[in-house]
């Protein structure tokens, strides 16, 4: 694994942790698209890796299913999970310092951006026959 890949994974983890602490979102909304767009994982690999990060509180049975089909990148998941802890702490501190209206606005903007990216990606895949 290259230093660049490790830095990307740490950035994903911190960003997802920040958003999780800031607006209560991180896994499916941030980690999955980031793994697909920045590191080239398949949708299933990204979903499996994201679930691995959240395994104990959320999806142990789902992780077992993804693991059986080799759709989890364990190394990526561990690095992001460790960075997610730091980001979650910092994001919650930031969120609590801002007004609820500002946090709601930020959450809406993030959701709109991610939605547009996913819609365009899906449309382009369909248009190209993938």
C-alpha positions in Angstrom: 0.0 0.0 0.0 1.4 3.4 -1.0 1.7 6.4 1.3 -0.7 8.2 -1.0 -3.3 5.5 -0.5 -2.8 5.6 3.3 -3.2 9.4 3.2 -6.5 9.1 1.2 -7.8 6.5 3.7 -6.9 8.7 6.7 -8.6 11.7 4.9 -11.7 9.6 4.3 -11.8 8.5 7.9 -11.3 11.9 9.4 -13.8 13.5 7.0 -16.4 10.8 7.7 -15.8 11.1 11.4 -16.1 14.9 11.3 -19.4 14.6 9.5 -20.6 11.9 11.8 -19.9 14.0 14.8 -21.1 17.2 13.1 -24.4 16.1 11.5 -24.7 12.4 12.4 -23.8 10.9 9.0 -20.7 9.2 7.7 -20.8 5.6 6.6 -23.0 5.2 3.5 -23.0 8.9 2.6 -19.3 9.6 2.8 -17.2 6.5 3.1 -18.9 4.4 0.3 -18.7 7.1 -2.4 -15.2 8.1 -1.3 -13.9 4.5 -1.6 -15.5 4.2 -5.1 -14.4 7.6 -6.5 -11.0 8.0 -4.9 -9.7 4.5 -4.5 -11.5 2.6 -7.3 -13.3 0.0 -5.1 -16.4 -1.6 -6.6 -19.7 -0.5 -5.0 -20.0 -3.8 -3.2 -16.4 -3.6 -1.9 -17.0 -0.1 -0.7 -20.3 -1.1 1.0 -18.6 -4.1 2.6 -15.7 -2.0 3.8 -18.0 0.7 5.2 -20.0 -1.9 7.1 -16.8 -3.4 8.5 -16.0 0.0 10.0 -19.4 0.1 11.7 -19.5 -3.7 12.4 -20.1 -3.8 16.1 -22.8 -1.1 16.4 -24.5 -1.7 13.1 -23.9 -4.5 10.8 -22.1 -7.6 12.0 -24.4 -10.0 10.0 -24.1 -7.8 6.8 -20.3 -7.8 7.2 -20.3 -11.6 7.5 -22.2 -11.8 4.1 -19.8 -9.3 2.4 -16.8 -11.1 3.9 -18.0 -14.5 2.5 -17.9 -13.0 -1.0 -14.5 -11.3 -0.5 -16.0 -7.8 -0.8 -14.3 -6.2 2.2 -10.9 -4.5 2.1 -9.9 -5.1 5.7 -6.7 -2.9 5.6 -8.6 0.1 4.3 -11.4 -0.5 6.8 -9.0 -0.5 9.8 -7.2 2.7 8.7 -10.4 4.5 8.1 -12.0 3.3 11.4 -9.0 4.7 13.4 -9.2 8.0 11.6 -13.0 8.0 12.0 -12.6 8.1 15.8 -10.5 11.3 15.6 -12.9 12.9 13.0 -15.9 12.0 15.1 -14.5 13.7 18.1 -13.5 16.9 16.2 -16.8 17.0 14.2 -18.9 16.7 17.4 -16.9 19.5 19.0 -17.4 21.7 16.0 -21.1 20.9 15.6 -21.8 21.8 19.3 -20.2 25.2 18.8 -22.4 26.2 15.9 -26.2 26.9 15.8 -28.5 24.1 14.8 -29.5 26.1 11.7 -25.9 26.2 10.4 -25.5 22.5 11.0 -28.8 21.7 9.2 -27.7 23.8 6.2 -24.3 22.1 6.1 -26.0 18.7 6.2 -28.4 19.6 3.4 -25.5 20.8 1.2 -23.5 17.7 1.8 -26.5 15.5 1.0 -27.2 17.4 -2.2 -23.6 17.2 -3.4 -23.4 13.5 -2.8 -26.7 12.8 -4.4 -25.8 14.7 -7.6 -22.4 12.9 -7.8 -24.1 9.5 -7.4 -26.9 10.3 -9.9 -24.3 11.5 -12.5 -22.1 8.4 -11.9 -25.1 6.1 -12.3 -26.3 7.9 -15.4 -22.9 7.8 -17.0 -22.5 4.1 -16.3 -25.9 3.4 -17.9 -25.1 5.7 -20.9 -21.8 3.8 -21.4 -23.5 0.4 -21.2 -21.8 -0.6 -17.9 
